[in-house]
Amino acid sequence: MQEKLLLVSELKRKLDGFRPFSPVQAARLREYLLVEWTHHSTALEGNTLSLRETRLVLLDGLTVGGKTLREHLEVVDHRDAVEWLEEAVRGGVPLTEGLVREVHRLVLKSTFPGEAGRYRRGGVRIAGSRHVPPAAGDVPSLVREMAEEYAGRAGEHPVLRAAWLHWRLAWIHPFADGNGRTARLLMNFSLMRDGYPPAVIRKEDRLRYLDALEAASIGGDLEPFAELVAERVHESLLLYLEAAGVRKPG
């Protein structure tokens, strides 16, 4: 794991040497990752829009025949949440309970408006997991404690810090729906605040992703999940370095 973190740090250092990108380069990279991130994050939750179809909906404003209205709204809402977080990063907004709830509100604003930004009001079980999330009455204080502990991890490697934040929100499972998308958005909020590009957890990663979260929640071992995040950060860094003209940087 340490070798992966060192490699990621070295690639980040190289990338910093090429910044800032031209407006055209920056726009193209952002557009590419927005579509990839939105497609894979919603697909992990069962959305059946393909990558190409997601692009048509997000960038061209088209609708796709044979797909549900909900699937269209999910990707649009996710894009809106990404754009809001990008503004928050540029504005230096810290992680707070209010930010967490606002991200969730944006994720569900069109599909489940009655639950958007609202904590769950009852117990919940996660399909396929042995982890039992805490009681609903404990959720508000746990989210506030999560934000405080996140701030206290400022000296940790950004990849580990982002992975911890994702896992912790998923462990609390504070909302009736949309926890996974919200956790991945917050993970990338953390990475972007630290100057890293967003990491895309791919739909092909689903089994490994769920197993890694389970290992952290049940066994207390965050390393498998942190390794997955590190690999996806590495992938994004290579993408940015390729755009800068660097060939096979590592």
N, C-alpha and C positions, 0 to 999 in steps of 0.2 A: 504493500500500500504506500509506503514511504517513497518508493521509487516513482510511483505514478504521480504523487503529489509534487515531487521534485521536477518531473518532466513537465507537468502542467504549469508550474511556476516559471520554468525556463521559457516555455512557449509564450506565456503571458508577457515576460520581460521582452522577448523578441517583438511581440505584437506592439507593445508600447512604443518601440522605436519607430514604428511606421505610422503612428497616429499623429494628427488626425487624418482620416481618410477624406478623399474628396467627397463633396455632397452626392455625386452620382454613385460612387462606390458605396457610401454609407447607406443610401436609399435602397440599392439593390440587395445588399446584405440583409438589411432589416426586413425587406419584403420577403426574401427567401425564408428567413428564419421565422417570420410571423406565420407564414403558411405552414411550414413544417411543424412548428410548435403547436399551432392550433389543431392541425389535422391529427397529429399523434396523441395529443392530450385528450381530445374528444373521442378519438377512436378507442383509446384505452377504456373508456366508459361505455362503449357500445355503439357510438355513432358510425354509420356505414358509408358516409360520404368518402369517396376516394381522395387521394392527394390532389389530383387534377380538379375534381369537383369542388373541393374546398377552395382551391385557388379561384375558380370561376365565381363562387359565391362571394368571397372576400374582396377580390380585386376587380372583378368585372360586374359585380352586383346582379348576377344571373341566378335563376332558380334551376334546379336539376330535377327533371322528371323522374318519378318513381321514388323520390325521397320525401320523408315527412317534413312538415313545417317545423316540428321540434328540432330535427337535425339541422335544418338551415339556421334556426335561431340560436342553437347552441354554439355554432362556430362564429356567428356574428357577435354574440355576447362575449365569447372568449377573446375575440379580437379587441373589443371595447375595453376589456379588463387589461389586456396587454398594453394598450395605448395609455390607459390611465396610469399604470405602473411605470411606464417609461417617463411620463411627466413627473411622477413622484420621485423617481431616481434623479432626474435632472434638477428637481427642486430640493434635493437633500432631505426628503421626508423620512423620518425614522420609522422603524417597525413599532406599531402600537396596536392595541386592541381595536381601535377605530379603523385603522388601515386594514386589518384582517377582515373585519366585517364589511367594509366597503368593497374589497375585492370580491368577497362572496356575493354581495348584492349584485355586482356587475355580472358575475358568472350565471346567476339564476334570474336576472331581471325580466327576461321575456318568457322563460319556460315555467318557472315556479315563482311568480312575483310575491305570493303570500309568504314564502319561506326565505326570500332573498335578504341576506344580511341578518337573519334572525337565528338565534341559537335554537337547537332542538329542545323540545320540551318533554322528552321522555327518554327511556332507555333505548339503546340501539345495538344491533348485532351486525357484524361485517361478514358477508357471505364468504365461506371458505377459510375463515380465520378463527383461531382459538382465542385471539385477543378480545376481551370484553371492555369496551370503552367505559370511562368513568360515568357516574350518574350525572344526569342533566343539571342538577343543582350545583355541581362542582365546575361546570364548564366555564362560566365567566371568569372565575378566579384563576383557573388553570390557563386560560388564554392570556390573561394579564401576566401571570408568572412566566409563561413562555416568552413573552416579549421582553420581560426583565432579564431572563436568563440569556436570551439571544444577545442583548446588549452587553452582558457580562462576558460573552465569548468573543469579543472584538479582537483578541490576540490570536485566535485560532486560525488555522489555514482556511481561506474562504470556501473551499470545496467542502471541508468537513463541517463548517458552520452552516452552509446552505443545506447540506444533507441532513444535519440535525434538525433544522427548522422544518423541513418537509416532513421528516419522520414524526416529530413532536406533534405537529398539527394533525397528522393522520392518526396518531395514537389517541389524542383527545377526541377526535371525530366530533367537532363541536356543532355540526350542522346536520339537518335531516338528509340533505343531498348536496352534491357538489364539493365534497371534501377533497377528493383526489385532484380535481382541476385547481382548486384553491391552493392546495399544498404545493403543486408544481409551479403555480404562478408565484407563490411566496419564495420558493427555492430560487427561482430565477431573479426575482426582485433582489434577493440577497447577493447573488452572483453579480448582477449588473451594478449594484451599489459599490462592489469591490472592484469594478473595472473589467469584469469578465463578460464574455458573450453568454447568452442564455444557453442552457443545456436542454436538449430534446430527448426525453425518455420516449423511445419508440414503441409502437404497438407490438413490434416483434420481441421487445424486451419484457412483455407482460408477465410471463411466468417467473422469470428471474427477478423482476421488480417486486412482485407480490411476495415471493419467497424471502427476498432480502428485507422487506419491511416486517415480515413475520419474525424473522430472526432477531430483529432489533426489538420488536414489541414483546416477544415471548422470552427470548434468551438474553436480551440486553446486549446483543452484538451488532453494533452499527456498521462494522467494517464492510460487510458484503454490499450494503446499500451505498456507502460512501465510495466504494470501488466503482460501482455502476455509474454514479454521478460523475466521478473523476474521468471515466472513459468518455462520457458524453460531453463533458467540458473540453476534453482533449480534442474530440471530433470538431467541435465548434471553433476552437482556436486554430486548428489546421485549415478550416474553411476561410477564416479571416486572413490567415497568413498567405494562403493561396491567392486570395484576392489582391494581396499586397505584392504578389509576384515572387513569393518565396517558394522554392521547389523542395518537396520532401524535407520539411523542417524538423521532423522527428515524430 
